[in-house]
Amino acid sequence: MDSAGTSQPAAEADAKDTTLIYRQSRWTRLTHWLWAISLFFMLLSGLQIFNARPQLYIGKQSGFEFNNTILQIGAQDTDNGPRGYTEIFGHRFDTTGVLGWSGPPGQETPRAFPAWATIPSYYDLGTARVVHFFFAWVLSATLLVWLVAGLINGHIRRDLAPRLSDLRKLPRDIVDHAKLKFHHTRDYNTLQKMAYGGVLFVLLPLMIVTGLAMSPSMDSVLPWLNEVLGGRQTARTIHFTVMVLLVLFFIIHILMILAAGPINELRSIITGWYRTDPPANEPTERSA
């Protein structure tokens, strides 16, 4: 998520190369990598925590007497031996080798997510919780500081908030992205603003709120939070759904980086410097 500031230090501007601009501030680059690292460890430790109870429900309660399961990952004995399955809204799929039943040949074990996808790789719920909560606090603190700073310095209003002109360009941006036609300018295009805004102002806050709602210790501090979210089990389901959406965002984000020019994109988020299109090739109207 390269949510970016677009300040350019005058002392560092290269007068001989007008296409090379300072696009990402140090603070933007720092928060980007802190979020990326935090989400990586939260994802893998979260899957380990999910393995302790690999079902998702809607409602305030769960158990054998309730029929509110929407997702279940497990293993069952069949005539062909143990098989893994994933059940979504009552529809069961064989996912042997990946979900439900996985491991090296001859050493398979029943577990929702495989060992290579969890931290730690072996079953250790206590360690997974420590890792998950530590990086959850890192993510939350960084996001809060970024939000306050972005409001004060105008970065959110200037660089991320879609304007009416952006919405007019949305159909063209969709077509350009479908054709893998990218305009390398200082400013974000409409789809970038909408995607980054959705992650930073919807998905990440929702993940934090649902995470708090699942914590029994928060019941005394925020007793109304579970009620608003429809119960602890519903909060857990929303939390898992947000995780899936963030993974999808990451996949699309990486694909767009590869399509737009990985060297230029990575240089921007590592050093801050970004190469734009030559003036003659830039659109006559800036995507601001």
Backbone as JSON, one array per atom type, in Angstrom:
{
  "sequence": "MDSAGTSQPAAEADAKDTTLIYRQSRWTRLTHWLWAISLFFMLLSGLQIFNARPQLYIGKQSGFEFNNTILQIGAQDTDNGPRGYTEIFGHRFDTTGVLGWSGPPGQETPRAFPAWATIPSYYDLGTARVVHFFFAWVLSATLLVWLVAGLINGHIRRDLAPRLSDLRKLPRDIVDHAKLKFHHTRDYNTLQKMAYGGVLFVLLPLMIVTGLAMSPSMDSVLPWLNEVLGGRQTARTIHFTVMVLLVLFFIIHILMILAAGPINELRSIITGWYRTDPPANEPTERSA",
  "N": [[0.84, -1.19, 0.0], [1.2, 1.69, -1.15], [0.66, 4.32, 0.13], [1.05, 7.66, -0.29], [3.03, 10.57, 0.31], [3.58, 13.65, -1.43], [5.62, 15.49, -1.36], [8.41, 17.51, -2.43], [11.68, 17.95, -1.84], [13.35, 20.92, -2.37], [16.1, 21.18, -2.43], [16.94, 18.72, -3.25], [16.05, 18.32, -5.78], [16.47, 17.39, -9.13], [17.68, 19.2, -11.59], [18.48, 18.56, -14.16], [17.1, 16.36, -14.98], [13.96, 16.27, -15.51], [12.0, 14.4, -15.32], [12.39, 12.84, -13.13], [11.24, 12.71, -9.97], [10.71, 13.58, -6.5], [8.74, 11.62, -4.88], [7.73, 10.07, -2.72], [7.63, 10.62, 0.67], [9.89, 10.37, 3.55], [8.49, 9.59, 5.81], [6.19, 8.45, 4.69], [7.31, 6.23, 3.39], [8.35, 4.83, 5.57], [6.03, 4.2, 7.11], [4.66, 2.66, 5.22], [6.28, 0.32, 4.99], [6.25, -0.54, 7.63], [3.53, -1.16, 7.95], [3.32, -3.18, 6.0], [5.05, -5.2, 6.99], [3.86, -5.66, 9.49], [1.28, -6.57, 8.75], [1.96, -8.89, 7.4], [3.0, -10.62, 9.44], [0.77, -10.63, 11.11], [-1.13, -11.87, 9.48], [-0.12, -14.55, 9.08], [0.18, -15.46, 11.73], [-2.43, -15.1, 12.52], [-3.78, -17.03, 10.99], [-2.82, -19.29, 12.25], [-4.05, -18.96, 14.74], [-6.7, -19.16, 13.91], [-6.73, -21.85, 13.23], [-7.16, -23.1, 15.63], [-9.85, -23.07, 16.04], [-11.48, -23.83, 13.49], [-13.84, -22.66, 12.22], [-16.41, -20.42, 11.1], [-18.94, -18.17, 12.16], [-22.2, -16.61, 12.11], [-23.67, -14.4, 14.26], [-24.4, -14.23, 17.83], [-23.86, -16.49, 19.26], [-22.55, -19.88, 19.2], [-22.3, -23.35, 18.29], [-23.23, -26.86, 18.6], [-26.0, -26.85, 18.68], [-26.77, -24.73, 17.2], [-27.43, -23.38, 13.97], [-25.67, -21.76, 12.34], [-23.3, -21.68, 10.96], [-21.01, -20.52, 8.59], [-18.62, -20.99, 7.36], [-16.34, -23.67, 7.26], [-13.5, -25.59, 7.92], [-11.99, -28.68, 7.65], [-11.28, -32.21, 8.32], [-12.05, -35.5, 7.17], [-12.78, -39.01, 7.47], [-12.68, -41.23, 4.75], [-13.5, -43.7, 2.2], [-11.23, -43.68, 0.72], [-9.29, -42.96, 2.46], [-8.17, -40.41, 4.84], [-9.5, -37.19, 4.13], [-9.26, -33.75, 3.26], [-11.46, -30.96, 3.69], [-13.34, -28.06, 2.68], [-15.98, -26.15, 3.69], [-18.44, -23.99, 2.6], [-21.08, -21.96, 3.27], [-22.7, -24.26, 3.41], [-21.92, -25.7, 1.16], [-19.73, -28.14, 0.19], [-16.27, -28.66, -0.47], [-13.56, -30.53, -1.78], [-10.45, -30.18, -0.42], [-8.04, -31.39, 0.0], [-4.63, -31.66, 0.89], [-4.11, -28.99, 0.92], [-6.01, -27.42, 2.46], [-7.43, -28.39, 5.5], [-6.43, -31.1, 5.47], [-3.17, -31.8, 5.41], [0.4, -31.77, 4.7], [3.78, -33.19, 4.65], [4.24, -35.97, 2.36], [2.94, -38.93, 3.65], [3.1, -37.95, 6.2], [0.92, -36.43, 6.77], [-1.41, -34.29, 8.46], [-4.41, -33.45, 10.3], [-5.34, -30.23, 9.86], [-6.49, -26.91, 9.6], [-5.31, -24.65, 8.07], [-2.27, -25.07, 6.25], [1.06, -26.0, 7.49], [3.09, -24.4, 6.35], [1.88, -21.99, 6.02], [1.47, -20.71, 8.41], [2.35, -19.01, 11.49], [3.64, -19.84, 14.57], [5.04, -22.6, 12.55], [4.43, -25.1, 13.61], [1.85, -26.31, 15.84], [0.99, -23.89, 18.05], [-0.68, -22.1, 19.97], [-0.4, -20.1, 21.94], [2.05, -18.73, 21.36], [1.38, -17.78, 18.81], [-0.67, -15.96, 19.43], [0.75, -14.03, 20.92], [2.53, -13.01, 18.96], [0.65, -12.09, 17.08], [-0.86, -10.11, 18.48], [1.14, -8.3, 19.2], [2.05, -7.22, 16.72], [-0.36, -6.25, 15.88], [-0.77, -4.08, 17.58], [1.39, -2.51, 16.79], [0.63, -1.94, 14.14], [-1.81, -0.56, 14.63], [-1.0, 1.69, 16.17], [0.75, 2.96, 14.38], [-0.99, 3.53, 12.26], [-2.78, 5.3, 13.49], [-1.1, 7.49, 14.18], [-0.28, 8.17, 11.6], [-2.74, 8.94, 10.49], [-3.47, 11.22, 12.03], [-1.27, 12.92, 11.47], [-1.55, 13.09, 8.7], [-3.94, 14.49, 8.43], [-3.26, 16.91, 9.6], [-1.06, 17.9, 8.06], [-2.21, 18.03, 5.59], [-1.94, 16.01, 3.73], [-3.77, 13.87, 3.34], [-6.08, 15.17, 2.37], [-4.98, 16.42, 0.11], [-3.68, 14.43, -1.44], [-5.0, 11.92, -1.33], [-7.82, 12.07, -1.1], [-10.55, 11.64, -3.21], [-11.46, 13.82, -5.87], [-14.07, 15.68, -7.57], [-13.31, 15.84, -10.22], [-11.69, 13.6, -10.36], [-13.56, 11.53, -10.19], [-14.87, 11.86, -12.59], [-12.94, 10.94, -14.29], [-12.88, 8.27, -13.78], [-14.1, 6.15, -15.42], [-12.33, 6.2, -17.63], [-9.91, 5.57, -16.38], [-10.41, 2.96, -15.54], [-10.6, 1.63, -18.0], [-8.02, 2.13, -18.99], [-6.44, 0.73, -17.1], [-7.37, -1.85, -17.56], [-6.33, -2.26, -20.07], [-3.72, -2.3, -19.4], [-2.4, 0.12, -19.51], [-0.55, 2.66, -18.38], [-0.19, 5.82, -16.76], [2.5, 7.6, -15.79], [2.68, 9.76, -13.43], [3.01, 12.54, -11.1], [0.85, 12.48, -9.36], [-1.69, 10.4, -7.82], [-3.85, 8.16, -9.61], [-7.44, 7.85, -10.15], [-8.38, 5.24, -9.45], [-6.3, 4.33, -7.82], [-6.48, 6.14, -5.66], [-9.01, 5.45, -4.67], [-8.64, 2.75, -4.02], [-6.48, 2.8, -2.13], [-7.63, 4.5, -0.25], [-9.83, 2.95, 0.53], [-8.54, 0.82, 1.82], [-7.05, 2.12, 3.86], [-8.92, 3.66, 5.27], [-11.18, 2.14, 5.64], [-10.89, -0.81, 5.6], [-8.57, -1.4, 7.28], [-9.19, 0.08, 9.73], [-11.59, -1.29, 10.32], [-10.66, -3.87, 10.71], [-9.15, -3.49, 13.03], [-11.13, -2.66, 14.87], [-12.89, -4.91, 14.93], [-11.08, -6.75, 15.87], [-10.66, -5.8, 18.48], [-13.23, -6.21, 19.45], [-13.34, -8.96, 19.67], [-11.87, -9.51, 21.86], [-12.09, -10.63, 25.11], [-11.31, -9.07, 27.31], [-11.89, -6.53, 26.56], [-14.56, -6.21, 26.88], [-15.39, -5.04, 29.27], [-14.44, -2.5, 28.96], [-15.4, -1.5, 26.51], [-18.33, -2.2, 26.34], [-20.46, -2.05, 24.57], [-19.54, -2.58, 22.05], [-19.54, -5.21, 21.01], [-22.27, -5.6, 20.7], [-22.94, -3.75, 18.72], [-21.61, -4.83, 16.53], [-22.9, -7.2, 16.19], [-22.34, -9.38, 17.81], [-19.72, -11.53, 19.22], [-18.97, -13.7, 17.6], [-19.85, -12.92, 15.06], [-18.22, -10.68, 14.75], [-15.75, -11.94, 14.59], [-16.06, -13.28, 12.16], [-16.31, -11.1, 10.4], [-13.78, -10.01, 10.77], [-12.16, -12.03, 9.68], [-13.06, -11.93, 7.03], [-12.25, -9.37, 6.26], [-9.51, -9.79, 6.33], [-9.23, -11.54, 4.14], [-9.97, -9.8, 2.05], [-7.89, -7.93, 2.24], [-5.73, -9.54, 1.51], [-6.42, -10.06, -1.15], [-6.26, -7.43, -2.11], [-3.51, -7.04, -1.81], [-2.47, -8.9, -3.66], [-3.47, -7.88, -6.11], [-2.26, -5.39, -5.99], [0.5, -6.02, -6.16], [0.52, -7.17, -8.72], [-0.15, -4.93, -10.27], [2.08, -3.33, -9.78], [4.07, -4.85, -11.03], [3.14, -4.7, -13.64], [3.18, -1.96, -14.17], [5.81, -1.25, -14.01], [8.2, -2.48, -12.25], [10.77, -1.72, -11.25], [10.81, 1.08, -11.19], [8.61, 1.56, -9.49], [9.37, 0.25, -7.1], [11.74, 1.64, -6.51], [10.64, 4.07, -5.9], [9.2, 3.61, -3.49], [11.22, 2.83, -1.85], [13.43, 4.62, -2.01], [12.18, 7.03, -2.47], [12.28, 8.42, -4.85], [10.87, 8.89, -8.07], [10.22, 8.07, -11.43], [8.66, 9.95, -13.85], [6.44, 10.21, -16.72], [7.8, 11.55, -19.78], [7.32, 15.06, -20.47], [6.07, 15.5, -22.98], [4.63, 13.23, -23.39], [2.83, 13.04, -21.41], [-0.59, 13.11, -20.16], [-2.75, 15.82, -21.12], [-4.32, 16.82, -19.14], [-3.87, 16.89, -15.72], [-3.9, 14.16, -13.46], [-5.2, 14.8, -10.8]],
  "CA": [[0.0, 0.0, 0.0], [2.1, 2.82, -1.16], [0.01, 5.59, 0.41], [2.24, 8.47, -0.46], [3.09, 12.01, 0.34], [4.17, 14.05, -2.69], [6.48, 16.64, -1.18], [9.69, 17.42, -3.14], [12.67, 18.88, -1.3], [13.97, 21.7, -3.44], [17.55, 20.97, -2.46], [17.24, 17.44, -3.85], [15.51, 18.27, -7.13], [17.48, 17.25, -10.18], [17.3, 20.1, -12.68], [18.83, 17.98, -15.45], [16.16, 15.29, -15.3], [12.67, 16.73, -15.01], [11.08, 13.28, -15.14], [12.67, 12.2, -11.85], [10.68, 13.54, -8.91], [10.7, 13.02, -5.15], [7.31, 11.36, -4.74], [7.38, 9.46, -1.44], [8.38, 11.16, 1.79], [10.46, 9.36, 4.45], [7.43, 9.11, 6.69], [5.35, 7.57, 3.89], [8.03, 4.98, 3.16], [8.45, 4.13, 6.84], [4.73, 3.63, 7.46], [4.37, 1.63, 4.23], [6.96, -0.93, 5.32], [5.76, -1.0, 8.93], [2.25, -1.81, 7.71], [3.54, -4.41, 5.25], [5.62, -6.19, 7.91], [2.85, -5.99, 10.5], [0.22, -7.37, 8.15], [2.51, -10.22, 7.09], [3.03, -11.43, 10.66], [-0.6, -10.78, 11.59], [-1.81, -12.86, 8.64], [0.32, -15.91, 9.34], [-0.17, -15.82, 13.1], [-3.89, -15.18, 12.56], [-4.18, -18.34, 10.47], [-2.53, -20.24, 13.33], [-5.13, -18.79, 15.73], [-7.92, -19.7, 13.29], [-6.65, -23.31, 13.26], [-7.64, -23.6, 16.92], [-11.28, -23.27, 15.85], [-11.6, -23.5, 12.06], [-15.21, -22.4, 11.77], [-16.9, -19.05, 11.21], [-20.37, -18.13, 12.41], [-22.89, -15.32, 12.16], [-24.52, -14.37, 15.44], [-23.75, -14.04, 19.12], [-23.54, -17.77, 19.86], [-22.21, -20.94, 18.27], [-22.3, -24.66, 18.91], [-23.94, -27.9, 17.86], [-27.43, -26.6, 18.62], [-27.0, -23.57, 16.35], [-27.2, -23.61, 12.55], [-25.23, -20.46, 11.81], [-21.94, -21.8, 10.43], [-20.9, -20.12, 7.18], [-17.36, -21.52, 6.83], [-15.74, -24.69, 8.1], [-12.4, -26.31, 7.3], [-11.71, -29.84, 8.48], [-10.88, -33.46, 7.68], [-12.97, -36.6, 7.42], [-12.37, -40.32, 6.97], [-13.42, -41.71, 3.6], [-13.02, -45.0, 1.72], [-9.9, -43.46, 0.17], [-8.44, -42.42, 3.5], [-8.54, -39.06, 5.3], [-9.57, -36.14, 3.11], [-9.55, -32.42, 3.77], [-12.59, -30.3, 3.03], [-13.73, -26.7, 3.05], [-17.42, -26.01, 3.52], [-18.84, -22.59, 2.57], [-22.54, -21.85, 3.17], [-23.28, -25.57, 3.19], [-21.36, -26.36, -0.02], [-18.46, -28.74, 0.59], [-15.28, -28.84, -1.51], [-12.38, -31.31, -1.38], [-9.25, -29.33, -0.45], [-6.95, -32.2, 0.53], [-3.28, -31.24, 0.52], [-3.97, -27.55, 1.17], [-6.84, -27.04, 3.6], [-8.09, -29.48, 6.2], [-5.56, -32.27, 5.61], [-1.97, -31.42, 4.66], [1.69, -32.11, 5.28], [4.63, -34.0, 3.77], [3.68, -37.29, 2.06], [3.09, -39.9, 4.72], [3.08, -37.27, 7.49], [-0.19, -35.49, 6.77], [-2.14, -34.13, 9.72], [-5.61, -32.62, 10.15], [-5.21, -28.84, 10.27], [-7.2, -26.07, 8.64], [-4.31, -24.07, 7.17], [-1.05, -25.88, 6.32], [2.15, -25.5, 8.32], [3.88, -23.36, 5.69], [1.11, -20.74, 5.98], [1.2, -20.22, 9.76], [3.44, -18.69, 12.43], [4.72, -20.73, 14.11], [4.58, -23.64, 11.64], [3.83, -26.12, 14.45], [0.71, -25.77, 16.57], [1.35, -23.2, 19.29], [-1.63, -21.0, 20.03], [0.11, -19.03, 22.79], [3.02, -17.94, 20.6], [0.65, -17.1, 17.74], [-1.37, -14.81, 20.01], [1.73, -13.0, 21.26], [2.98, -12.4, 17.7], [-0.48, -11.39, 16.45], [-1.23, -8.91, 19.22], [2.24, -7.34, 19.12], [2.02, -6.51, 15.44], [-1.63, -5.52, 15.81], [-0.55, -2.79, 18.23], [2.28, -1.74, 15.91], [-0.21, -1.47, 13.04], [-2.79, 0.42, 15.12], [-0.32, 2.92, 16.55], [1.26, 3.61, 13.17], [-2.13, 4.05, 11.51], [-3.31, 6.46, 14.21], [-0.17, 8.61, 13.99], [-0.35, 8.56, 10.18], [-4.0, 9.64, 10.26], [-3.39, 12.56, 12.62], [-0.3, 13.7, 10.72], [-2.1, 13.33, 7.38], [-4.95, 15.53, 8.54], [-2.61, 18.18, 9.93], [-0.23, 18.42, 6.97], [-2.98, 18.12, 4.35], [-1.62, 14.92, 2.81], [-4.97, 13.11, 3.02], [-6.92, 15.99, 1.5], [-4.28, 16.77, -1.12], [-3.2, 13.31, -2.25], [-5.8, 10.7, -1.29], [-9.26, 12.32, -1.21], [-10.98, 11.81, -4.6], [-12.19, 15.02, -6.22], [-15.08, 15.49, -8.6], [-12.59, 15.59, -11.47], [-11.24, 12.21, -10.34], [-14.69, 10.66, -10.48], [-15.13, 11.95, -14.03], [-11.91, 10.16, -14.98], [-12.92, 6.88, -13.37], [-14.27, 5.21, -16.54], [-11.09, 6.14, -18.43], [-8.9, 4.86, -15.6], [-10.74, 1.54, -15.57], [-10.23, 1.14, -19.33], [-6.55, 2.15, -19.08], [-5.89, -0.37, -16.31], [-7.71, -3.1, -18.24], [-5.4, -2.37, -21.2], [-2.37, -2.19, -18.83], [-1.85, 1.39, -19.98], [-0.35, 3.43, -17.15], [0.38, 7.16, -16.87], [3.39, 7.82, -14.65], [2.64, 11.17, -13.04], [3.23, 12.77, -9.67], [-0.36, 12.25, -8.58], [-2.37, 9.12, -7.93], [-5.05, 8.16, -10.42], [-8.66, 7.66, -9.36], [-8.44, 3.89, -8.89], [-5.35, 4.26, -6.71], [-7.04, 6.86, -4.52], [-10.13, 4.69, -4.12], [-8.11, 1.52, -3.42], [-5.73, 3.13, -0.92], [-8.58, 5.03, 0.71], [-10.61, 1.84, 1.05], [-7.71, 0.06, 2.75], [-6.61, 2.92, 5.01], [-10.02, 4.26, 6.03], [-12.27, 1.18, 5.85], [-10.48, -2.17, 5.95], [-7.7, -1.45, 8.45], [-9.95, 0.41, 10.95], [-12.56, -2.35, 10.61], [-9.9, -4.99, 11.27], [-8.79, -3.13, 14.41], [-12.34, -2.64, 15.69], [-13.36, -6.28, 15.13], [-10.1, -7.4, 16.75], [-10.98, -5.39, 19.85], [-14.51, -6.81, 19.84], [-13.13, -10.37, 19.98], [-11.09, -9.62, 23.1], [-12.95, -10.59, 26.31], [-10.9, -8.02, 28.22], [-12.45, -5.25, 26.1], [-15.99, -6.14, 27.19], [-15.62, -4.1, 30.37], [-14.07, -1.16, 28.51], [-16.32, -1.13, 25.43], [-19.36, -3.26, 26.38], [-21.41, -1.9, 23.47], [-18.92, -2.86, 20.76], [-20.04, -6.49, 20.51], [-23.67, -5.44, 20.28], [-22.96, -3.03, 17.44], [-21.1, -5.71, 15.48], [-23.72, -8.39, 16.08], [-21.82, -10.48, 18.61], [-18.31, -11.85, 19.05], [-18.78, -14.6, 16.46], [-19.98, -12.12, 13.84], [-17.01, -9.86, 14.67], [-14.68, -12.84, 14.12], [-16.3, -13.52, 10.73], [-15.96, -9.86, 9.69], [-12.33, -9.92, 10.87], [-11.61, -12.97, 8.69], [-13.41, -11.43, 5.7], [-11.35, -8.24, 5.99], [-8.21, -10.38, 6.01], [-9.29, -12.04, 2.76], [-9.97, -8.63, 1.17], [-6.54, -7.36, 2.25], [-4.88, -10.42, 0.71], [-6.77, -9.78, -2.55], [-5.67, -6.14, -2.44], [-2.07, -7.22, -1.94], [-2.2, -9.59, -4.93], [-3.69, -6.92, -7.21], [-1.24, -4.35, -5.83], [1.74, -6.55, -6.7], [0.35, -7.32, -10.17], [-0.09, -3.6, -10.86], [3.48, -2.9, -9.71], [4.79, -5.55, -12.09], [2.68, -4.23, -14.95], [3.5, -0.54, -14.35], [7.26, -1.07, -14.01], [8.59, -2.77, -10.86], [11.97, -1.0, -10.81], [10.41, 2.45, -10.88], [7.72, 1.55, -8.34], [10.14, -0.11, -5.91], [12.64, 2.75, -6.2], [9.84, 5.13, -5.29], [8.83, 3.32, -2.12], [12.44, 2.6, -1.08], [14.24, 5.84, -1.97], [11.34, 8.21, -2.59], [12.39, 9.01, -6.18], [9.96, 8.25, -9.02], [10.38, 8.61, -12.78], [7.39, 10.21, -14.51], [6.48, 10.23, -18.18], [8.29, 12.81, -20.36], [6.23, 16.03, -20.63], [5.36, 15.38, -24.26], [3.79, 12.04, -23.37], [1.88, 13.11, -20.31], [-1.9, 13.63, -20.5], [-2.85, 17.27, -21.02], [-4.98, 17.13, -17.86], [-3.24, 16.15, -14.64], [-4.81, 13.32, -12.67], [-5.01, 15.3, -9.45]],
  "C": [[0.87, 1.24, 0.0], [1.35, 4.13, -1.05], [1.1, 6.62, 0.53], [1.99, 9.92, -0.17], [3.81, 12.44, -0.92], [5.02, 15.3, -2.55], [7.81, 16.41, -1.89], [10.67, 18.42, -2.56], [13.38, 19.61, -2.43], [15.45, 21.43, -3.56], [17.9, 19.67, -3.17], [16.74, 17.32, -5.28], [16.62, 18.23, -8.16], [17.05, 18.07, -11.39], [17.57, 19.52, -14.05], [17.86, 16.88, -15.88], [14.8, 15.64, -14.71], [11.68, 15.59, -14.82], [11.28, 12.57, -13.81], [12.23, 13.14, -10.72], [10.76, 12.82, -7.58], [9.23, 12.85, -4.76], [6.9, 10.88, -3.35], [8.26, 10.02, -0.32], [8.94, 10.03, 2.67], [9.38, 8.75, 5.33], [6.5, 8.15, 5.94], [6.02, 6.22, 3.7], [8.11, 4.16, 4.45], [7.13, 3.46, 7.2], [4.35, 2.5, 6.5], [4.99, 0.29, 4.64], [6.57, -1.45, 6.69], [4.42, -1.72, 8.78], [2.44, -3.15, 7.0], [4.06, -5.53, 6.16], [4.59, -6.63, 8.94], [1.77, -6.9, 9.94], [0.7, -8.78, 7.8], [2.47, -11.11, 8.33], [1.63, -11.62, 11.24], [-1.36, -11.83, 10.79], [-1.42, -14.27, 9.04], [0.04, -16.36, 10.77], [-1.68, -15.92, 13.26], [-4.41, -16.5, 12.03], [-3.9, -19.43, 11.5], [-3.63, -20.18, 14.39], [-6.43, -19.38, 15.19], [-7.92, -21.23, 13.35], [-7.17, -23.9, 14.56], [-9.15, -23.83, 16.89], [-11.62, -22.89, 14.41], [-13.04, -23.44, 11.55], [-15.52, -20.92, 11.94], [-18.42, -19.07, 11.32], [-20.88, -16.7, 12.25], [-23.81, -15.36, 13.37], [-23.71, -14.24, 16.71], [-23.3, -15.35, 19.74], [-23.2, -18.78, 18.78], [-22.2, -22.26, 19.02], [-23.12, -25.63, 18.11], [-25.42, -27.58, 17.71], [-27.79, -25.39, 17.75], [-26.66, -23.9, 14.9], [-26.79, -22.3, 11.89], [-23.79, -20.49, 11.31], [-21.92, -21.41, 8.96], [-19.61, -20.62, 6.54], [-16.81, -22.55, 7.81], [-14.66, -25.41, 7.31], [-12.05, -27.47, 8.21], [-11.27, -31.03, 7.67], [-11.89, -34.53, 8.05], [-12.41, -37.9, 6.86], [-13.28, -40.74, 5.83], [-12.88, -43.09, 3.21], [-11.62, -44.9, 1.14], [-8.92, -42.9, 1.2], [-8.89, -41.03, 3.92], [-8.5, -38.05, 4.15], [-9.87, -34.81, 3.78], [-10.7, -31.8, 3.01], [-12.73, -28.87, 3.52], [-15.2, -26.55, 2.72], [-17.81, -24.54, 3.64], [-20.35, -22.53, 2.32], [-23.17, -23.18, 2.79], [-22.76, -26.32, 1.98], [-19.95, -26.84, 0.31], [-17.56, -29.0, -0.61], [-14.1, -29.64, -0.95], [-11.15, -30.43, -1.52], [-8.06, -30.07, 0.16], [-5.6, -31.73, 0.0], [-3.03, -29.76, 0.76], [-4.72, -27.17, 2.43], [-7.49, -28.28, 4.19], [-7.21, -30.69, 6.46], [-4.32, -32.02, 4.77], [-0.73, -31.85, 5.41], [2.52, -32.9, 4.3], [4.01, -35.37, 3.53], [3.98, -38.29, 3.16], [3.06, -39.3, 6.1], [1.95, -36.24, 7.57], [-0.9, -35.46, 8.12], [-3.39, -33.3, 9.47], [-5.36, -31.22, 10.7], [-5.81, -27.97, 9.18], [-6.24, -25.48, 7.62], [-3.0, -24.82, 7.34], [0.06, -25.2, 7.1], [2.91, -24.36, 7.68], [3.17, -22.01, 5.69], [0.86, -20.15, 7.36], [2.49, -19.89, 10.51], [2.92, -18.94, 13.84], [4.16, -21.85, 13.23], [3.95, -24.8, 12.4], [2.71, -25.49, 15.26], [1.16, -25.19, 17.91], [0.49, -21.95, 19.37], [-1.11, -19.82, 20.84], [1.08, -18.13, 22.06], [2.33, -17.15, 19.49], [-0.07, -15.86, 18.26], [-0.4, -13.68, 20.35], [2.19, -12.26, 20.0], [1.86, -11.55, 17.1], [-0.78, -10.08, 17.16], [-0.12, -7.86, 19.19], [2.17, -6.54, 17.84], [0.69, -5.79, 15.21], [-1.49, -4.14, 16.45], [0.39, -1.9, 17.41], [1.47, -1.13, 14.76], [-1.15, -0.36, 13.5], [-2.13, 1.75, 15.46], [0.18, 3.68, 15.34], [0.13, 4.23, 12.37], [-2.69, 5.3, 12.17], [-2.41, 7.68, 14.02], [-0.22, 9.11, 12.55], [-1.62, 9.37, 9.91], [-3.96, 11.06, 10.8], [-2.45, 13.45, 11.83], [-0.85, 14.05, 9.33], [-3.17, 14.4, 7.37], [-4.32, 16.89, 8.79], [-1.84, 18.75, 8.75], [-0.95, 18.47, 5.62], [-2.75, 17.0, 3.36], [-2.87, 14.15, 2.38], [-5.86, 13.89, 2.06], [-6.29, 16.2, 0.14], [-4.04, 15.57, -2.03], [-4.12, 12.1, -2.32], [-7.3, 10.92, -1.48], [-9.65, 12.5, -2.67], [-11.76, 13.1, -4.78], [-13.22, 14.71, -7.29], [-14.43, 15.19, -9.95], [-12.07, 14.16, -11.54], [-12.37, 11.26, -10.71], [-15.05, 10.7, -11.96], [-14.13, 11.1, -14.81], [-11.99, 8.67, -14.69], [-13.14, 5.9, -14.53], [-13.0, 5.08, -17.38], [-10.0, 5.38, -17.69], [-9.14, 3.36, -15.62], [-10.32, 0.93, -16.91], [-8.71, 1.07, -19.46], [-5.93, 0.99, -18.31], [-6.19, -1.71, -16.96], [-6.78, -3.36, -19.42], [-3.94, -2.35, -20.75], [-1.65, -0.96, -19.38], [-1.76, 2.33, -18.78], [0.28, 4.78, -17.46], [1.21, 7.41, -15.61], [3.48, 9.31, -14.37], [2.9, 11.3, -11.55], [2.03, 12.31, -8.85], [-0.92, 10.85, -8.78], [-3.55, 9.24, -8.88], [-6.25, 7.8, -9.55], [-8.73, 6.28, -8.72], [-7.48, 3.73, -7.73], [-5.92, 4.95, -5.48], [-8.16, 6.06, -3.85], [-9.63, 3.43, -3.42], [-7.39, 1.81, -2.12], [-6.65, 3.67, 0.16], [-9.42, 3.93, 1.34], [-9.84, 1.02, 2.07], [-7.45, 0.85, 4.02], [-7.76, 3.42, 5.88], [-11.19, 3.31, 6.27], [-11.74, -0.15, 6.38], [-9.62, -2.22, 7.21], [-8.42, -1.03, 9.73], [-10.95, -0.68, 11.33], [-11.86, -3.57, 11.2], [-9.54, -4.71, 12.74], [-10.01, -3.2, 15.32], [-12.85, -4.06, 15.96], [-12.37, -7.07, 15.99], [-10.35, -7.06, 18.2], [-12.25, -6.07, 20.34], [-14.36, -8.28, 20.21], [-12.4, -10.58, 21.3], [-12.02, -9.56, 24.31], [-12.6, -9.46, 27.27], [-11.47, -6.66, 27.82], [-13.92, -5.11, 26.44], [-16.29, -5.12, 28.28], [-15.31, -2.67, 29.96], [-15.06, -0.64, 27.47], [-17.44, -2.17, 25.37], [-20.34, -3.2, 25.21], [-20.86, -2.36, 22.13], [-19.42, -4.17, 20.16], [-21.46, -6.39, 20.01], [-23.75, -4.77, 18.92], [-22.57, -3.94, 16.28], [-21.89, -7.01, 15.35], [-23.21, -9.59, 16.84], [-20.38, -10.82, 18.28], [-18.07, -12.76, 17.85], [-18.92, -13.86, 15.14], [-18.75, -11.24, 13.65], [-15.85, -10.69, 14.15], [-14.83, -13.11, 12.62], [-15.94, -12.29, 9.91], [-14.44, -9.7, 9.66], [-11.67, -10.82, 9.82], [-11.88, -12.47, 7.28], [-12.52, -10.26, 5.31], [-9.96, -8.75, 5.63], [-8.17, -10.88, 4.57], [-9.24, -10.88, 1.77], [-8.59, -7.98, 1.11], [-5.57, -8.22, 1.44], [-5.15, -10.2, -0.78], [-6.19, -8.44, -3.0], [-4.17, -6.27, -2.67], [-1.72, -7.88, -3.28], [-2.37, -8.64, -6.11], [-2.64, -5.83, -7.18], [0.09, -4.8, -6.44], [1.65, -6.7, -8.21], [0.43, -5.97, -10.87], [1.33, -3.05, -10.84], [4.28, -3.55, -10.83], [4.42, -5.03, -13.46], [3.12, -2.79, -15.22], [5.0, -0.28, -14.42], [7.81, -1.26, -12.62], [9.8, -1.99, -10.38], [11.61, 0.41, -10.38], [9.55, 2.5, -9.62], [8.48, 1.23, -7.05], [11.12, 1.0, -5.52], [11.88, 3.86, -5.49], [9.56, 4.85, -3.82], [10.04, 2.99, -1.25], [13.26, 3.88, -0.92], [13.41, 7.13, -2.0], [11.3, 8.78, -4.0], [11.62, 8.18, -7.2], [10.13, 8.91, -10.39], [9.01, 8.74, -13.45], [7.56, 10.16, -16.03], [7.1, 11.54, -18.65], [7.12, 13.75, -20.61], [5.42, 15.85, -21.89], [4.39, 14.21, -24.26], [2.76, 12.05, -22.26], [0.52, 13.56, -20.8], [-1.96, 15.14, -20.31], [-3.51, 17.69, -19.71], [-4.37, 16.28, -16.77], [-4.28, 15.36, -13.86], [-4.65, 13.68, -11.21], [-6.26, 15.08, -8.62]]
}
